[in-house]
Amino acid sequence: MQIDGNELAILQDKLDREGKKEEAWRIKQEFLRQVREAGDHCPCRQPCPHHGNCFECVTIHRGHRDHLPMCLWDMVNERIAALSHITEGTLRDYEDRKAAEAASGCADCCGCTGCGE
């Protein structure tokens, strides 16, 4: 069972946005039925007592606010990558430059090269 990018879920969202609430509700219920019948759909590789129980897992992650559940990583990375393209995909260059500045003790600099401040 593919949950991420599922055709039924995408159709449900489209119908909902078009104001076709009853049809969207029926599609949503069918999607959820298929998810329940598919059994274990949790992509997390960590042994965990909450494995497969999305309600508990997401609630705990929201509570401690340390990181996202593994099932959300691809979606968030996809969105961040799209935002990164606004600056021509230079996010990696920026992170590498900042890491190099920090390693050289130049992190408080105004952005010069060679730290002439």
Steps between C-alpha positions, in 0.01 A plus 500: 500500500646832393392778734724785385366644176206260500266554203186475714631750755599741223155464342335555839699819552412625151128431551508668840660812350232502229231502770381144426496414869283186494693338217829598666379341826419171324842493331672577831319214671601262222864609529494447877333160458778392265766626742345304788474183291859528376636432847843630597580810297744668739829588324691551825793262539536551875356240736233692684189411703308757292597347161200515270289703743504839326289670765741415783814556292402844366363607839829411670706677233281808530542486876877493512546714184850363445459357150234375260385140467679321218175475301503880452865539397452454125213748487690764698822445302301531176358836613838628623664397171231692308560808716873464449449537126378855560866582558610279211554204727786662691399373845780239502758765398376726780522220759849401382621863513358550850662176620836606355471842664419341835791259467740783421380717786354750256134438589439846646635671192289728281533267199840600367748259354823466687370648824623854464183601690 
